[in-house]
């Protein structure tokens, strides 16, 4: 009773708990205790959402750092 989206990759012989949900294009590299997983390597879904949000903010962060360096003459 595991739900997996398309193109999920699983390495080796692993145990995946009943009721687990694995999002599409995720990579499973270890035993999963249950819950919802996403990413490659797969992490719990709330953690994956946080990581994606950080990635989307990197452009603004780099621009801010560049402005600060310019003001400091670096």
Phi, psi and omega in degrees: 000059177243136177257128179231134174285175181295151175061032173281135177250134180236127183266127172067201181258105185239163174254129178237122186295148175305143177084001179290150174234129181239121183289157181304146177062024177273154177246119182260118184241001181208168176299142180248129182279359183121174180098193182251132187232149180205147173108177180220103002288152184294139175229162177306142187306316178301321178294320179297318178298320179296317179297319179295319178298318178298317181299319181292339179268355184299321180302313179293323179296315179298320179296318179297316179298318179298318177297317179297316179297322179296317180293329180273355179075029180265000000 
